[in-house]
């Protein structure tokens, strides 16, 4: 009986304490885990050596003057091109400076009937070109916009054909130097890979073309327009970014 009375008193004490215990628990603040801080986007460093490939389309505008005096007309030599480039860039704050060498195979060909000698057609084929340029650009982190300028060289073949038969009457070759101005945009895909597009205009000097199998010579003026897509692999820079 005594044991029963003790057990009953204990249960009563616990029941009386339960509301107070529950109140204490309800009053405790709920701990909420803080959201992780946002991860900052990595800063792209454009500095370093790079090696790449390019390909696209080009057109060469060629105007012929017989013996440098009598116009024979103009034609566009158009076609595809593919090649490669190698260069180095310095990324200083948001400015990017660089030097680049580029060499391309080309297949630009075209012709027109001579306005001075209607029985003949004159034609030009550009089979290669090279560029040596300096670059200056502005980096919007992963996007680089730039301009370029420097020296250009083209390799050309000139031919005179019979309009009636299509037979070749004479041909000649030359390598000529000039200048280039261009602009491009490039996007960083990974820390090492980037892709872009580029436009270039080549201002080539006039050249006197002699035809050994024919009497006389022609003075040919040439301009070239290029539009290419590019893919570059950048090696890690040995210097820290400014």
C-alpha positions in Angstrom: 0.0 0.0 0.0 2.9 2.3 0.9 4.5 1.5 -2.5 1.3 2.3 -4.3 1.0 5.7 -2.6 4.6 6.6 -3.5 4.1 5.6 -7.2 0.9 7.7 -7.3 2.6 10.7 -5.8 5.5 10.4 -8.3 3.1 10.3 -11.3 1.2 13.3 -10.0 4.4 15.3 -9.6 5.5 14.4 -13.2 2.1 15.4 -14.5 2.3 18.8 -12.8 5.8 19.4 -14.1 4.9 18.5 -17.8 3.3 21.8 -18.8 6.2 23.8 -17.5 8.7 21.5 -19.3 6.7 21.8 -22.5 6.6 25.6 -22.1 10.4 25.7 -21.7 10.8 23.7 -24.9 8.4 25.8 -26.9 10.2 29.0 -25.9 13.6 27.8 -27.3 14.6 29.6 -30.6 14.7 27.4 -33.7 18.2 27.3 -35.2 18.1 27.7 -39.0 21.3 26.8 -41.0 22.6 29.9 -42.8 22.7 29.7 -46.7 26.2 29.3 -48.1 27.8 32.5 -49.5 27.6 32.9 -53.3 30.6 31.6 -55.2 32.4 34.3 -57.1 32.9 33.7 -60.8 36.5 32.9 -61.7 38.5 35.7 -63.2 39.8 34.8 -66.7 43.5 35.4 -67.3 44.2 35.9 -71.1 48.0 36.1 -70.6 50.3 33.5 -72.1 51.3 31.7 -75.2 48.6 30.3 -77.4 48.4 28.0 -80.5 45.3 27.6 -82.7 43.6 26.8 -86.0 41.3 29.0 -88.1 39.1 28.5 -91.2 36.6 30.5 -93.2 36.1 32.4 -96.4 37.9 35.1 -98.3 37.7 37.3 -101.4 40.5 39.0 -103.3 39.6 42.0 -105.4 42.1 42.3 -108.4 42.2 45.1 -110.9 44.5 44.7 -114.0 46.1 47.6 -116.1 47.9 46.6 -119.2 51.4 48.1 -119.1 50.2 50.1 -116.1 48.1 52.3 -118.4 45.2 50.5 -120.1 42.5 49.1 -117.8 41.6 45.4 -118.4 38.9 45.3 -115.7 38.5 43.9 -112.2 37.3 40.6 -110.7 36.8 39.0 -107.3 38.7 35.8 -106.5 36.7 34.0 -103.8 37.0 30.7 -101.9 37.8 29.0 -98.7 40.8 29.2 -96.4 42.3 27.2 -93.5 45.4 27.7 -91.4 46.9 28.3 -88.0 48.2 31.0 -85.6 50.6 31.3 -82.8 51.0 34.2 -80.4 51.4 35.7 -77.0 49.2 38.0 -74.9 49.7 40.2 -71.9 46.7 40.8 -69.7 47.1 44.0 -67.6 44.1 45.0 -65.6 41.3 44.9 -68.3 43.6 45.6 -71.2 45.0 42.8 -73.3 48.0 43.3 -75.6 49.5 40.7 -78.0 51.6 39.6 -80.9 50.6 37.0 -83.4 51.8 35.2 -86.5 49.3 33.5 -88.9 49.8 31.4 -92.0 46.9 30.1 -94.2 46.4 28.0 -97.3 43.8 29.6 -99.6 41.8 28.8 -102.7 40.7 32.2 -104.0 40.2 32.3 -107.7 38.3 34.4 -110.3 38.6 36.0 -113.7 37.1 38.5 -116.2 37.1 39.2 -119.9 39.8 41.8 -120.6 38.2 45.2 -121.5 41.3 46.1 -123.5 41.6 42.7 -125.4 38.1 41.1 -125.6 39.6 37.8 -127.0 41.4 37.2 -123.7 40.4 36.7 -120.1 42.6 37.6 -117.2 42.5 35.7 -113.9 44.0 35.7 -110.4 44.4 32.8 -108.0 45.6 33.4 -104.4 46.8 30.2 -102.8 48.3 31.3 -99.5 48.7 34.3 -97.2 50.4 35.2 -94.0 49.9 37.9 -91.3 52.2 39.3 -88.6 50.2 41.6 -86.3 50.0 43.4 -83.0 46.8 43.2 -81.0 45.1 45.5 -78.4 41.9 44.6 -76.7 39.6 44.9 -73.7 38.5 41.9 -71.6 35.1 41.6 -70.1 36.3 38.7 -68.0 35.5 35.7 -70.3 34.9 37.8 -73.4 37.7 39.5 -75.3 37.2 42.2 -77.9 40.2 43.3 -79.9 41.6 45.1 -82.9 44.8 44.2 -84.8 47.1 45.6 -87.4 50.4 44.8 -89.0 52.0 43.3 -92.1 50.5 40.9 -94.7 51.9 38.8 -97.5 50.0 36.9 -100.3 51.1 34.3 -102.8 49.4 34.7 -106.2 49.2 33.2 -109.7 48.1 35.3 -112.7 47.0 33.8 -116.0 45.8 35.0 -119.4 43.5 32.6 -121.3 41.8 32.6 -124.7 38.1 33.3 -124.4 37.3 31.2 -127.4 39.1 28.0 -126.4 39.9 28.5 -122.7 43.5 27.6 -123.5 46.1 29.3 -121.3 48.2 31.9 -123.2 50.5 33.0 -120.4 50.9 32.8 -116.6 53.1 34.3 -113.9 53.6 34.2 -110.1 54.4 36.7 -107.4 54.6 37.1 -103.7 53.6 40.6 -102.5 53.6 42.5 -99.2 51.1 44.9 -97.8 49.3 45.8 -94.6 46.3 44.4 -92.6 43.7 45.8 -90.2 41.2 43.7 -88.4 39.0 43.1 -85.4 37.7 40.1 -83.5 35.8 38.7 -80.6 36.9 35.7 -78.5 35.2 33.8 -75.7 37.0 31.7 -73.0 35.5 28.2 -72.9 37.8 26.8 -70.2 41.0 28.0 -68.6 42.9 26.9 -71.7 40.5 26.8 -74.6 38.9 29.7 -76.4 36.9 30.3 -79.6 36.1 33.3 -81.6 35.5 35.0 -85.0 37.7 37.5 -86.8 37.5 39.9 -89.8 40.6 41.2 -91.6 41.2 43.5 -94.6 44.5 43.3 -96.4 45.8 46.3 -98.3 48.3 44.9 -100.8 50.7 47.1 -102.8 50.4 47.2 -106.6 52.6 44.8 -108.4 54.0 44.7 -111.9 53.4 41.2 -113.4 55.5 40.1 -116.4 54.4 37.3 -118.7 57.4 35.6 -120.4 55.2 34.0 -123.1 53.5 37.2 -124.0 54.4 40.7 -125.0 54.0 43.4 -122.3 53.1 43.3 -118.6 50.3 44.1 -116.3 50.1 46.2 -113.1 47.7 44.5 -110.7 46.1 46.0 -107.6 44.9 43.7 -104.9 42.7 44.0 -101.7 41.6 41.0 -99.6 38.8 40.5 -97.2 38.8 37.6 -94.7 36.2 36.2 -92.3 37.3 33.3 -90.2 36.4 31.3 -87.1 39.2 30.5 -84.6 40.0 28.0 -81.9 42.9 28.6 -79.6 44.7 26.6 -76.8 46.4 28.8 -74.3 49.4 27.6 -72.3 49.7 28.6 -68.7 51.2 32.1 -68.2 54.6 32.1 -66.4 53.8 35.5 -65.0 51.1 36.6 -62.5 48.1 38.6 -63.8 48.2 42.3 -63.0 
